[in-house]
Amino acid sequence: MTAPHILVLGAGFAGFTLARALRKEAAAHRIRVTVVDPQPYLTYKPLLPEVAGGETQARDSVVPLRRPLRDADLVSGWVVSVDTGAKVAVIRTLDGTERALSYDHVVFALGAVTKTLPIPGLVDNGIGFSSVEEAVYLRDHVLGRIRFAASTADPAERRRALTFVFVGGGYTGVEAIAELQRLAAAELERYLELDGERMQWLLVEAAGRVAAELTEPLSAWTLRLLRRRGIRVLLHTEMTGCENGDVVLNNGEMLSADTIVWVAGVTPNPVLDRADVPRGPKGHVQCDARLRVVRDDGTPVEGAWGLGDDAQIPDLTASKQPAYYPPNAQNAIRQARVLAGNLRLALDGRAPAEYRHTSLGTLASYGGMRGAAVLRGVPLRGLPAWAIDKAYHAIALPSPGRRLRLVLGWIGNGLTRQDAAPVGAFRDPKESFRRAAQEQEQEKK
């Protein structure tokens, strides 16, 4: 008898945790698990602001998939389509080949992608902040702009290079700008050529407060902290254009910047458009509290499940209904563990259990041993919040080796000066080789 095949689409927090929770059954050949993702690693996204700020090494924020998921079949590729009626998914692998995978159960754990708007110039000039590659690029880009400013004699070019605009004041945007501003301020002091020059850091937020995930008092404290650090925050403001780096705001203000970072929210993975699954009003996979994909009338789609950032899961613990769980790692990890149990129950012909979870709280780290947190309803700020944030991530990172390196890195940061060495050449490691060849060719001429 063929073992039931469980197809997991996505290896973010949700998909990774689910596949790992099923490893005993997979190792015993009671089930077969296939995980599809284009990346060979899980990115621990809460650490991306620290990666951008240089407090955490990029490799310590990712977990390679092969070892922890060694009992699963890993397919490096993208989802082309899913036919839930025929129970077939078509996958395009890295070499461009398309292959059909039949399954008994499919799990939509594709996560979310950066939500963009049709703003003129955004695609050409904006920098996203949802991957480790973007975090590393942004760090090197900021350091490179400071170096450029020190080398140019043009005041307008210098002012443009030292202007940094962040659009989106959720806690990711706030953490990112806080970490990078500290890094840049320390770097600026090393350039005698820039003595007396000032950087302009601007955070643009459409809502009436920053870090709205926190309580109003903590949000207000965060706003004061940013402004004390020299970050200009504009609330109730939107960017309407940024062609050629010329930022236009809806308050009539205009400024030129070489750095425009877009951190204005996420949206469910557009791959879902190629899957015949019921969707909620915001594009998420529509699920019930048992994590089953359900139609509008509440009937489940056979063999289809959803969790994480791409799923709309009703929160039955909320006082006001309807309510849905927010898209965060805390829920994705716990939903994955519940779903692992539900898949076992389903394979035994038993009814799955409901997912119920009361939030543990919210954490935000702003660098400089400052942070904000709400832990089981208790608000914290400053050093205690920063310390709890560090402890939580050291425990939650799903790799003992990475945890050790992460903690040692934090200790090293406390004992030594911050590392501000850019590695921008890594984005094009063949550049120096090509330049040498071109120069030698010119010499021959």
C-alpha positions, 0 to 999 in steps of 0.5 A, spaced: 500 500 500 502 506 498 503 511 503 499 517 503 502 523 500 502 530 503 504 536 499 507 542 503 507 548 498 512 553 502 518 552 507 517 559 511 515 558 518 509 554 517 511 549 512 518 548 515 515 547 522 509 542 519 514 538 515 519 537 521 513 536 526 511 530 521 518 527 520 517 521 525 511 519 520 515 520 514 522 516 517 517 510 518 514 511 511 507 511 514 507 518 510 510 521 504 512 528 505 514 533 499 516 540 500 516 545 495 520 552 495 524 556 491 529 557 496 534 552 500 533 555 506 528 558 511 529 565 513 527 568 520 524 574 518 524 577 525 532 578 525 532 582 518 532 589 521 538 586 525 541 583 519 540 590 515 543 594 522 549 589 522 548 586 529 546 579 526 550 576 520 546 574 514 547 566 515 545 566 522 538 569 520 537 563 515 536 555 516 538 550 511 532 546 509 536 539 507 538 537 514 532 538 519 527 536 513 532 530 511 526 525 511 522 529 506 522 530 499 525 537 497 523 540 491 526 547 489 521 550 484 515 554 484 508 552 484 505 553 477 498 551 478 494 547 483 487 543 481 484 541 488 479 537 484 484 532 481 489 533 487 494 535 482 499 540 483 504 543 477 511 545 479 516 548 475 523 546 478 530 551 477 531 548 470 525 550 468 522 543 467 514 543 469 512 536 473 506 534 476 505 532 483 499 528 485 497 528 492 493 526 498 493 532 502 496 539 500 498 544 505 498 552 502 503 555 506 506 560 501 506 566 506 506 573 503 510 578 499 511 585 499 504 589 497 506 594 492 502 600 490 502 603 483 506 609 485 510 612 479 517 610 480 516 605 486 518 599 482 525 602 479 527 606 485 524 602 491 528 597 495 523 592 499 525 589 505 522 581 506 528 577 504 535 576 507 538 578 500 534 585 501 537 586 508 544 585 506 543 589 500 540 595 504 545 595 509 551 595 504 547 600 500 546 605 506 554 605 507 555 606 500 551 612 500 555 615 505 562 613 502 559 616 496 557 623 499 564 623 502 567 623 495 563 628 491 564 635 491 557 637 489 552 639 495 546 637 491 549 630 490 551 629 497 545 631 500 541 626 496 546 621 498 545 622 505 537 622 505 534 616 507 526 615 506 522 609 509 515 608 507 511 604 512 511 605 519 509 598 522 514 595 527 518 592 521 519 599 518 520 602 525 525 596 527 529 597 520 529 604 520 532 604 527 537 599 526 540 602 520 540 609 522 544 607 528 549 604 523 549 610 519 550 615 524 556 611 527 559 610 520 558 618 518 563 619 524 568 616 521 569 620 515 572 627 516 570 629 510 563 629 512 564 633 518 558 638 519 554 634 514 547 631 517 543 625 514 536 626 513 532 620 515 524 620 514 519 615 516 512 616 512 506 613 515 499 613 512 496 612 519 496 616 525 501 612 529 507 608 528 508 601 530 500 600 531 501 593 533 503 595 540 499 599 545 497 606 544 502 608 549 508 604 547 507 607 540 507 614 542 514 612 546 516 609 540 515 615 536 518 619 541 524 615 541 525 615 533 525 623 533 530 623 539 535 619 534 534 624 529 529 620 525 523 625 522 516 621 522 510 624 518 504 621 520 497 621 516 502 622 510 503 618 503 508 617 498 505 619 491 511 618 486 518 617 486 521 617 479 528 618 478 529 618 486 525 625 487 520 623 492 513 626 492 509 626 498 501 628 498 502 634 503 506 637 497 513 636 500 518 634 495 525 631 496 531 627 492 533 621 495 538 615 493 535 610 498 527 609 498 525 603 502 518 600 501 515 597 508 508 598 507 505 591 508 504 585 505 499 581 501 498 573 500 502 570 495 500 571 488 501 564 486 494 563 489 491 566 483 493 559 480 490 555 485 483 553 485 481 555 492 476 559 495 479 566 497 477 571 503 476 578 501 483 580 502 486 574 498 487 569 503 486 562 503 479 561 506 479 556 512 475 554 518 478 553 525 480 546 524 485 549 518 481 546 513 480 550 506 473 551 506 468 554 501 463 560 502 458 555 505 463 552 510 464 545 506 471 543 506 475 542 500 477 535 500 485 534 502 486 541 502 489 545 508 491 552 509 496 556 515 500 561 516 500 568 512 497 566 506 491 563 510 485 566 513 484 563 520 478 565 524 480 566 531 474 563 536 478 566 542 476 573 540 471 577 544 468 580 537 466 576 531 468 575 526 475 575 527 482 572 524 489 571 527 494 576 525 499 574 520 505 573 524 510 567 526 507 566 533 501 563 529 504 560 523 508 556 528 503 554 532 498 552 527 503 548 523 503 544 530 496 543 530 495 541 523 501 536 524 496 533 529 490 534 524 493 530 518 494 524 523 487 524 525 485 525 518 489 519 516 486 515 521 479 517 519 478 522 525 475 529 526 481 534 526 482 539 532 480 547 532 486 551 532 485 556 538 491 561 541 491 567 545 497 571 543 503 571 547 504 578 545 508 583 541 516 584 540 520 590 537 527 591 537 530 598 536 537 597 537 541 601 542 539 596 547 532 599 546 525 596 544 518 595 546 513 589 548 507 587 550 508 580 554 501 577 556 498 584 556 504 587 560 507 593 556 514 593 557 519 598 554 527 600 553 532 595 556 527 590 559 523 589 552 530 589 548 532 583 552 526 579 552 526 580 544 533 577 544 531 572 549 525 570 545 529 570 538 534 566 541 529 560 543 525 561 537 530 560 531 529 553 529 537 551 529 541 549 535 547 551 531 544 558 529 542 560 536 549 559 538 552 563 533 546 568 534 548 569 541 555 569 540 554 575 535 550 579 540 556 578 545 561 580 540 557 586 538 557 588 546 564 587 546 567 590 540 565 596 535 560 595 530 562 592 524 561 597 518 565 593 512 560 593 506 561 587 502 557 590 496 562 587 491 559 580 493 553 582 489 557 582 482 563 578 484 565 578 477 566 585 476 573 586 478 575 580 474 571 583 468 575 590 469 582 587 469 580 584 463 578 590 460 583 594 462 588 589 459 585 589 453 585 597 452 593 596 454 594 592 448 590 597 443 
